[in-house]
């Protein structure tokens, strides 16, 4: 399993970093495709669990939210309002019980994947956006890898086992240490003050762990082990993006509120 994970990472990491460096349409295209796939996985899990979301509406909302963030049209409020109205109208014509849950899951999936995912584009669009995006992505990936390796090697004490049985405190600490060290290293290379790098790494490590737990909670609710098996050794697109979704949100507000660009 570890070997397969490494091979997948070797293929994916250069693609992601290359798109971050290029920015613009290249980065948008990667984020757009990855999040539409993640949305598809979310709705597939919901349907396999017996729920009745409206995937077409959910996918449209994800796409429009990402386009709005990329083009900076400022239409987020109108898009969300239209989504609420359209999904409720569609629900009116659905037959049988469970329409309210299906409506709620349509909207929840689009917000979870699309609204959070749009922060990737917002971070990249900030001044020094390439640096902050790379710092957020690499720090979050380091946190994931550190938690996996340490937990696999010495993990003994359970960590939120009711949500994810394989999580351990040792793994959580390992992920946090990896996040801090990665942020400090990259921050020193890019000229960030050590205190900012330390704070960024510490907080982003927590955000990444919470993002991972949030998706684990969703999968547990749906009775799914992985969102899909499209990424060998890693599961699905949503399994790879879970911690990054929270990391992107944190990174954006750290730069805007704390760094004050």
N, C-alpha and C positions, 0 to 999 in steps of 0.2 A: 504493500500500500504506500509506504513512504517513497519508494522509487517512482511509482506512478505519479504521486503528487509532485515530486521534483521535476519530472519530465514535463508535466503540464505547466508548471511554473516557468520553466525555461522557455517554453513556447509563448506563454501569455505575457510575461513581464516585459520583454522588449517591445511587444506590440503596444502595451499600455503606455510605457514610458515614451515611446516614439510619438504616440498621439498627443501626450501631454506637452512634449517639446514643440511639436508642430502647432498645436492649438487650433483655433478656427474650426473649419469644417471637418478636419480629420478627427479632432477630439469629440466634436459634437456627434459625428457619425458613430464612433465607437460607443459613446455613452447612450445614444439613442437606440442602437441595436441591442446592447446589453440589457437595458432597462425594459425594452419591449419583450425581450425573452424572459426576463425575470417576472414581468407582469403575466405573461402567458403561463409560466410555472405556477404562480400564485393562484390563478383562476382554475388551472387544471387540478391542483390539490383540493381546492374548494369543491369542485364538481365531483371528484372521486370520493370525497367525504359525504356526498349526498346533498350538498347545498346547490342553490341555483342562482349564481351571480349572472351578470350580463357582460360577458367578456368583450364584446364589440364596443360597448360604451366605455368600459374600463380602459381598453387599449387606446381608444380615441382620446380619452382624457389624459392618459400618460403622454401620448405623442404631443398633444397641444400644450401641455404644461412644459415639456422640454423645449418645444419650439418657442414658447413665450420667454423662457429663461435665456435661450440662445440669442434671440432677436431683440430682447429687452423691450417688448411691446407694452408692458405694463397692463396686460389684460388678464392677469391671474384671477382677480375677483370675478370678472365676467365669465371666465372659463369655468370656475368652480360653481357659480350660480347656474350656468347652463347645464352642467353635469348633474346637479341636484334635480333640476326640473325634468331633464330628459329621462334620467333613470327612474324617477317616480312615475312619469307618464308610461314608460315601458312596463313598469311593474303593474300598473292598472290593468293591462291587457294580458298579464300572465294568469294562468289557471292554477288552481290548487293552493294548498297551504305553503307557508314558508317564503312568501314573496318579500316580506319585510327583511328577513335575514339575507336573502339574495340581493336586495337593493343595498343593504348596509355593507355587504362584502364587496359589491361592485365599487362602491365609493371608497371603502377602506383600503382595498388593494391598490386603487389608482393613487390615493394619497400616500400610502406607504412607499410605493415604488416610484411614482412620478414626482410627487411633491418633494420628498426627501432627495430623490435622485437629481432633481434640477439644481441642487446645491453644488454638484460637481461643476456644472457650467457656470454658476455664479462665482465660485471660487476662482476658476480659471479666468474669468473676466475681470478680476480685481487687478489693481496695480501689483506687479510682481506675481501675477497669478500663476505663472508656470512654477515658480519656486514653492509657493504655498500649496499648490495642488500636488506636486511631487512629494513635498514633505508630509502632507496628510496621508497620501496613498501608501508611501513607503513605511511610514510609522505604523499605520494600521495593519499593513501586511506583516511587519515585524512582530507586532503584538499577537496576531493570529498564529504566526509560526512559532514564536516563543512559547505561547500557551500550549500549543499542540505538542511540541518536542519535550518540554519540561513535564507536562501532564502525562505524556506517554511513558516517560522514563521513570519519574519518581512520584507521580501523582498517587495519593492515598486517601486524602480527606475530601469528601464530596463538597461540591460548590454548586448550589441551586440544582440539586439532583432531581427535584420534583419537576423541573423544566427540562434539564438535559443530564441524564444519568452519568455520562462520562466526564462531565466537568469536575475539576478538582481545584482546591485552593492553591496547591503547588503550581498548577498550570496557570491560574489567574495571576499569581505573583510573577511567574516567569514571563508571561505576556506583558505585564506592566513594566518590568525591568527592561525587556527588549524594546518596548516603545520609548522609554526614557533615553536609553543609550542611543537608539537610532536618531531620535530628535536632536540630541546633543551633538552627535557626530555630524549630521547633515547641517545643523544650524551653524556649527563652527566653520564648515566648508563654505557656507553662504553668507557668513558675516552676521548672523543673528546674535544678540546678546545671550549669554549663557542662561540667564534667569528666564528669558522668554522661551528658549529652547526647552528648558527643564519643565516649565509650566505647561507648555504646549504638549510635550511628550507625555507628561503625567496625566493630564486631562483627556487627551486623545486616546490614551490606552484604556481609560475607564469608559469612554464613549464607545470604543470598538468592542469592548467586552459586553456592554449593555446592548449594542446592536446585534451581536451574536445571540445573546439570550432572548432578545425580542423575537428573532426569527425562529429560534428553537421553540418558543412558546406558541407561535403560529403553527409550526409544523406539528407540534403535539396536539393542538386543537383539531387539526385536520387528520391526525393519525398517520402522518408521513415521516419517514426516516430522513429522506433528502427531498429537495424540491424537484430534482430530476437527476439524471446521470450523464448529462451532456459534457461535463468536464471530468475526465478520468481521474479518479482518486480524490476529487473534491466535491462531487455531487453536481448540483445545478448552478445556473447563473446566480440565482437568488442566494444560494449557499455561499457563493464567493463575494457577493455584494453586501451581505447582511451587516457586517461590521463597518464597511465603507460608507453605507448610507448614513449612519449616525456620525461617522468621522467627518463626512463632508459638511453636515450641518454645523457641527462644532467648529470646524476649521473656518467656515465663513464668518461666524459670529465672533470668533477669537480675533480674526484679522480686523473686522469692522469695529468691534467694541473695545477690545483690549489694545491691539496694535494701532487702531484708529487711522486707517488709511484715508 
